Amino acid sequence: MGFLLKQTSSHVLAAAIREVSKGNTFFSPAVAKRLHGCDQKSLNRGGQLKKRINRLSSREREVLQLIAEGRPNKQVAAELGVTFKTVDKHRQHLMSKLDIHDIAGLTRYAITEGIIESSVR
């Protein structure tokens, strides 16, 4: 449900645990800063990301949301009532359609598009 750097202080770790226990996401300040930079870049690209999200099927959006929330493929499969392999294929299609090559990139994209919310304090 979030991402912390190995060097995260105990104060930030405690805040992250509180937020995640409430069902929110949490990112280390350094990660949040980078995500904010990605958000600024997306604004400067004149809506190219918006065009990409419109190419996603409703099922791909569901899979993207669950993956970006940190759920493993096995749990995504159980929640959606599909096989692990089906989730893996959806993830591959997402990465291909969005030209994103890792889970962290999918998570950044989901935050930028408002598919999931980031709470950084």
C-alpha positions in Angstrom: 0.0 0.0 0.0 3.0 2.2 -0.2 6.7 2.5 -0.6 9.5 3.3 1.9 13.2 3.7 1.3 15.5 1.5 3.3 16.9 4.7 5.0 13.5 5.7 6.3 13.5 7.1 9.8 11.4 5.4 12.5 9.2 8.5 12.7 8.3 8.2 9.0 7.9 4.4 9.3 5.4 4.9 12.1 3.5 7.5 10.1 3.4 5.0 7.1 2.1 2.2 9.3 -0.7 4.5 10.6 -1.7 5.6 7.1 -1.7 2.1 5.7 -3.7 0.8 8.6 -6.3 3.3 7.7 -6.4 2.0 4.1 -4.4 4.8 2.6 -1.2 4.6 0.6 2.1 6.1 1.8 5.3 7.0 0.1 8.7 8.1 1.6 9.1 11.9 1.2 11.9 11.3 -1.4 9.6 9.0 -3.4 6.7 11.5 -3.1 8.9 14.3 -4.4 9.8 12.2 -7.4 6.2 11.3 -8.0 5.3 15.0 -7.8 8.0 15.6 -10.5 6.4 12.9 -12.7 3.1 14.7 -12.2 4.6 18.0 -13.3 6.1 16.3 -16.4 2.7 14.8 -17.2 1.1 18.2 -17.1 3.8 19.5 -19.4 3.1 16.8 -22.0 -0.3 18.2 -22.9 -2.5 15.4 -21.8 -0.6 12.5 -23.5 -1.2 10.4 -20.3 -4.9 11.0 -20.5 -5.0 9.7 -24.0 -3.2 6.5 -22.9 -5.7 5.9 -20.0 -8.6 6.0 -22.5 -7.1 3.0 -24.3 -7.4 0.8 -21.2 -10.3 -1.6 -20.8 -12.3 -1.4 -17.6 -10.8 -4.7 -16.5 -7.3 -3.3 -17.1 -8.1 -0.3 -15.0 -9.3 -2.6 -12.2 -6.1 -4.6 -12.4 -4.0 -1.4 -12.5 -5.7 -0.1 -9.4 -5.2 -3.3 -7.4 -1.6 -3.7 -8.5 -0.8 0.0 -7.7 -2.4 -0.5 -4.3 0.3 -3.1 -3.7 -1.7 -6.3 -4.0 0.2 -9.3 -5.3 -1.1 -10.9 -8.5 -2.4 -13.9 -6.6 -4.6 -11.6 -4.5 -5.7 -9.6 -7.5 -6.8 -12.9 -9.2 -8.8 -13.9 -6.1 -10.5 -10.5 -5.8 -11.4 -10.4 -9.5 -12.3 -14.1 -9.8 -9.8 -14.9 -12.5 -6.6 -16.9 -12.7 -3.1 -15.8 -11.8 -2.1 -16.1 -15.4 -5.0 -13.8 -16.5 -3.8 -11.1 -14.1 -0.3 -11.5 -15.4 -1.5 -11.0 -19.0 -3.5 -7.9 -18.0 -0.3 -6.5 -16.3 1.7 -7.2 -19.5 -0.9 -5.5 -21.6 -1.0 -2.5 -19.3 2.8 -2.2 -19.5 2.7 -2.5 -23.2 -0.1 0.0 -23.8 1.3 2.5 -21.4 4.9 2.0 -22.3 5.8 1.4 -18.7 8.2 -1.3 -17.8 7.9 -1.9 -14.0 5.4 -2.0 -11.2 6.8 1.2 -9.7 6.0 2.9 -13.0 2.5 1.6 -13.0 2.1 2.8 -9.5 3.4 6.3 -10.4 1.0 6.3 -13.3 -2.0 5.3 -11.2 -1.2 8.1 -8.7 -0.8 10.7 -11.5 -4.1 9.6 -13.1 -5.9 9.7 -9.8 -6.6 5.9 -9.9 -5.2 5.7 -6.4 -4.4 8.4 -3.9 -1.0 9.0 -2.3 -0.9 10.2 1.2 2.5 11.6 2.2 3.0 13.5 5.4 
